[in-house]
Amino acid sequence: MTAFLIAPAVAEAFPDTLIAVVTATGLRGREPWPDTVAALDGLEQRLADGAWQPADESDPRIEAWHTAYRSFGTNPRRIRPSVDALGRRLAKKGALPRINPAVDSYNTVSVRHGLPAGAFDLDHVAGDVDIRYADGTEEFTPLGEPETVENPKPGEIIYADTAGVLTRHWNHRDAHRTRVTEDSAHVAFVLETLHAERDGHLLKTAAEELRGLLSPHADETAVHHLGPDRPRLSL
C-alpha cells in the first residue's frame, strides 16, 4: 500500500491546495484508446478553429503557480509549471506530443482545464509519497535522462518517496524511474490546484474526465482527494 502525504509546512504555506489522485489498476496501455485520440484531436481542432486557447500566465490558474514557484525560489518563466509549459507548446505548435495513451489522456485533461497533471507508475514507487520541502540532499533523475542526477535546492517543493525525488519544482518535471509507459499497469495520476475554493469544482470535473478516459482500459479506477484538511491518503 502506498500513501500520499502533504507535509505540514506545505499545507500551512498553501492552505487552499487540493489534489485529485486518480488511480488505475490493471491498466492496458497497448490497446487502442479511441476516446483519448478523439479528445486530443478535438482539442487541437478547437485551437485551430480559434474556438479555444490554452490558459497562459495571465490566467489566474497559471498565475497562482507562478506565485508559488517564486515563493520557493524558482523562476517560473525559466522553469515553468507543467501545465504552463504544455499550454505554450500547444499554442505554438498547434499539437501536443503523442507519448502513450495514459500520458496523452492526462495531458489532454491538463491543458483543457488549465491544471497541472502528472502520473507515477506505482510499481516503481518506493514507500510513501511525500509532498514536502527539499532539504538539498535528495537526488532526482529527470524523465528521459536516466544517466543524469540532480539535487533539488533546499526549500524547493518536491514529490519524493524513500528512494528519491519523483517531481521537481512541485510539478515542473517527473522522474525517469516512475514514468508511465505502455506497460504501466498500476498508476496514480495527480491533478492540482492551489485555490480549491475557486477552482475545486474544476478540479473535480477534470478528475472525473480523466477517469472516464482511463476506465475502458483498466480493471478498476477511483478518484481520491488530498489537501490540508486530509493530508494523508492511503491507496
N, C-alpha and C positions, 0 to 999 in steps of 0.2 A: 504494500500500500504506500502511495506517495501522498504527501501533504504539501499544500501551498500555504505559505505564511507571509504576512506583511509585518515587517519589523515595527515595533512601537515608534521608533524615531521617524520612520517614513509615514506611518499613519498620522502622527502628530503634525508633521510638516504638510501633509496633503490630506486633510480630513474629509474631503468630499470625493475621494477616489472610489471608483467602483470598477471591478474587474470581472468580466464574464469568462468562465472557464468552460469550454465546450469539449467534452470528452467523447472519443470514438474508439470502440474496441471491435476487433475483427474487421478492420478497415481493409478494403480491397482496392489498392491503388493501380492495379494493372488492367482493370476492366474499363470499358468506355464510361465516361461520366457526361452524358449529353446535356444534363441540366446546367452543369458548370460551364460547358462550352457555350451554351446559349446565353447564359448570364454574362459571361465575359465578352462575347461578340456583341451582345445587345448594349452593353455599357460603352464599348468603343464606338458603336454606331451612333449612339446618342451624342457622344462627344463630337464625332464627325459632322453630325447634323446641326450642331450648335444648340442642342436642347439641354445640355448639361455640361458642367465644368467641375473638375475635382476641386476640393477645398484647398486654398492656399494659405499663406501665412497671415493674410488679412482676416481669415475666418476665425471666430472665437475658439473653435475646437483645436485648430492648429496653434494659434497664438498662445493658448494655455500651456501647450507642451514646450513652446519656445521659452516661456517664462520659467517653467520647471527646469529645463535644461540649464538655463543661466543660473538658477539657484544652486546647482551643484557643480558649477564651474565649466560647463560645456557650451561652446559657441554653437547655437542651433542653425546658424547659416553655413557653418563649415561641416558640422556633424549633425545631420538632420534627423528628426524623429522619423520612424519608418513610413508612416502614412504621408508625411510631407514629401519625403524623397520619392515615394511611389507615385504620388499625385503629380509631382513635377515631371517625372519621366513620362507618365501617360499624356500629360498636356503637351509635352514637347514632341513625342514620337507618335502619338495617336494610338498606341497599343501598349499592352502590358506584356511582360515576358511570360512565355509558357514554360513552366517548370515541371510540374506534375499535377494531377487532378486535385489533390488535397491542398497543395500550396496555391494553385490557381484559384481555388474556392475562397480561401481566406483573403487572398489579395483582392479579389473582386469585391467581397463584402467590406473590406477595409476602406478602399477608395470610394466606394459608393456612399458610405456613411461617414467618412471623414474621421475614422477611429483607428488608432494603431492596432495591429494584429500580429500575432506570431504563433509559433507552434513548437512543441517538443515531442520527440519520439520517446515515450515513457519507458520503453525497453532499454534506453540508453541513459536514463536519468539515474543518478546515484543518490539514494536517500531522499530527503525532503528538499523542496524548492523554496528558498527564502528570497523575498524582495526586500533588499536592505542596502545600506550604505557600504561601499567597499572600504576596506582598511588599507589597500595598496599591496597586499601580499598575494592576492588571488591571481590565477592565471586564466587566460582566455585565448582560445584558438578560433579565429573567425571562420565563418561559413565559407567554404571554397578554398581555404588556405590551411590545409592540415599540418603544414610544417611551421606555421607562424605561431608564436606565443607572445601575447601582450599582457601587461599588468594594468588594470584599471587604476585610475588615480584615487587616492583616498578621498572619500566623500561622494564619489560618483555612485548613483543608484544602479544596482545590478540585480538580475535574477541569478541565483547561484545555488548549486547543490553541493554535496560533500566532496565532489571531485573537481569542481572548478566553476567558472562563470558561464552561464547559459545565454545571457544577453548583456551587452554593454550599453551605457548611457540610457538605462531603463528599457528602451525599445528600439534603439538605433540599429543593432545588428545581432543576429543569432549566432550561436556557436556551431562549429562543424560537427562536434560529437553527437549532438541531439537533433541534427537536421532531419526533416521529414522527407522521405524518399517514397518511391512507388511501392516499396516493400514494408514500409512502416505500418504496423497493424494495431498499435495501441498508442494513441496520440492525444495530447491535451493542446487545444487551441485557446489562445487568450485574446480578448478584446478589451480595450481600456479607455476609461475617461477619467479626467481629473475633476469633473463637475457633474456629479451624479444628480444633484438637484435640478440642473438644467438639462442634462443630456442622458439621464438614466434610462428614459423611455427609448431613446435612440439606440443605446447600447443593448437593451433587451431585444429590440426588434432585430438588430444586426445579429445577435447571438442565435436567435431562432431562425433567421435566414440562413446562417451558416449551417446550423443543424439540419435544416431542410436539404441542403446540398450534400451533406455527408450521409444522411440516413439511408438512402437507397444503396449505399456501398459499404455499410457497416452492420455488424451483428447487433450493436447497441450504441445509442448516443444519449447524452444527457447534457443539460446546461446547469452550471453552478455559479454562485456569485461570491465574491471575496471583497471585503472592504474593511475600513477601520472598526466598524461595529461587528464584523465577523472576520477577524484577522487570520483564522486558520480554517483550511478546507482540506478534508481528507478525501481522497479519491479511491 
